[in-house]
Each structure stands twice: as structure tokens, then as C-alpha cells.
Amino acid sequence: MGGFYGKLLIAAYSTFIALMTGLVFMDIVFGKKDDKTPSSE
């Protein structure tokens, strides 16, 4: 039982980390491309 929930927790955690990293990466990439929007204010 513990092993199953452990794997589930790890899977959810890694998915969350991947999502956050992807969002930050997209923000950096598109933020550099699009200078029209003053996001750093």
C-alpha cells in the first residue's frame, strides 16, 4: 500500500515540477521575444 502511494506521490510531484519548469521556460523564451509587453515593471 505504501509503495503504491509513494509512486503516486512521486509521479504527481515530478509532473508538478515539470509543469512549473515548462512555464518558467516559456515565460523566459517568449518574454525575450516579445518586448512590447512591459512584464518587468
C-alpha positions as CSV (number, residue, x, y, z in Angstrom):
1,M,0.0,0.0,0.0
2,G,2.8,2.4,0.9
3,G,4.7,1.6,-2.2
4,F,1.7,2.4,-4.4
5,Y,1.0,5.8,-2.8
6,G,4.7,6.5,-2.8
7,K,4.9,6.1,-6.5
8,L,1.7,8.1,-7.0
9,L,3.2,10.9,-4.9
10,I,6.5,10.9,-6.8
11,A,4.6,10.9,-10.2
12,A,2.4,13.8,-9.1
13,Y,5.4,15.7,-7.7
14,S,7.6,15.2,-10.9
15,T,4.6,16.3,-13.1
16,F,4.2,19.4,-11.0
17,I,7.9,20.2,-11.2
18,A,7.9,19.6,-15.0
19,L,4.9,21.9,-15.4
20,M,6.5,24.7,-13.3
21,T,9.8,24.4,-15.2
22,G,8.0,24.5,-18.5
23,L,6.0,27.6,-17.5
24,V,9.2,29.4,-16.4
25,F,11.0,28.3,-19.6
26,M,8.2,29.6,-21.8
27,D,8.0,32.8,-19.8
28,I,11.7,33.4,-20.3
29,V,11.7,32.5,-24.0
30,F,8.6,34.4,-25.0
31,G,9.5,37.2,-22.6
32,K,12.7,37.8,-24.5
33,K,11.0,37.6,-27.9
34,D,8.1,40.0,-27.0
35,D,9.5,43.2,-25.6
36,K,6.2,45.1,-26.4
37,T,4.6,44.0,-23.1
38,P,6.3,45.6,-20.0
39,S,6.2,42.5,-17.8
40,S,9.1,43.5,-15.6
41,E,7.5,46.6,-14.1
